[in-house]
């Protein structure tokens, strides 16, 4: 019952968490930045509880209107980027930024994703199905990553896309196979600037070349800066108000701390459990941290190499289990629940016996995803306060919830995204 790293699984886990997610039965699917559970002080532990401390400064030096003229937007690690006009052809690696583009009415500007567009697109579809008039057309998108166990992005493809903007963290690109700082600089000079921040996902350290200038942002801080790039500050502020209202409703109705469940966020793969911190800093936990539940793994030094076997999971025995990538994504959590039930040790888990093994959200979440995923987690962990989670079948849209039990107004969000402010 040793808690630690299983040699057989280390390389898989490392690639999985560094670049995105694993497709069951199909190897690795490249996706996004490292989620290694790095420790560190975080502004997310104060203020609103998601890491957003009521910030209004998004780092832009201009008004967000479509009146024309040059403008600039700032974000670490790229610094200040000058724009002559709103980008119309944008390279995107992560769902985080694809969701932002859609949120600000610029989904049609996206020309690529870092991974299989259908795989990531299904996740977006599952949420957007509940927003009237909101969709993401992923037909014809280029897949940037051609690697399996590691990320491999062809520099020539970046040239071929000829983007107006690379909505990607250049320090993440530097971690890709075959890329040097000179290549990153070359693309910025010859094609278009970079604009992104990936290591805020878990406050993990970026490559050494960028470490001195790196800053960690909340999901909504990054979202605000991207809205400035698209000159859509009004949409951002409207979405942020929806979020703030939901967050306040949740915070004001949380049960006392001693009545909150112990929760384990964990991926089950090949009879091995891969845990992650429930309340860790970074946007990966922006849908779990505000619920302030008790982290079942709080006593352990959880990193991206940490693994548990069944006996260790039973020793920890959380009240509830959240399985990431569970909504129209990489895992059939219903099947995983049945696997646990049928296992001689897994069937003894309290979460299994009480039917509290839930599909959880995608940690690489943009603002629209975050609204749904926060609502989902509130219902899963606190059904007495926020209404029962209705259940979910793999591949379905986000479940329909009666209007009186929703934690945010779908139509209001749809109106914001489609420009009906």
Secondary structure by P-SEA (a helix, b strand, c coil): cccccccccaaaaaaaaacbbbcccccccccccccccccccccccccccccccccccccccccccccccccccccccccbbbbcccccbbbbccaaaaaaaaaaccccccccccccaaaaaaaaaaaacccccccccccccccccccccbbbbbaaaaaaaccccccccaaaaaacccccaaaaaaaaaccbbbbbbccccccccccccccccbbbbcaaaaaaaaaaaaccaaaaaaaaaaaaaaaaaaaacccccccccccccccccccbbbbbbccccccccccccccccccccccccccccccccaaaaaaacccbbbbccccccccaaaaaaaaaaaccccccccccccccccccccccccaaaaaaaaaaaaaacccccccccccccccccccccccccccccaaaaaaaaaccc
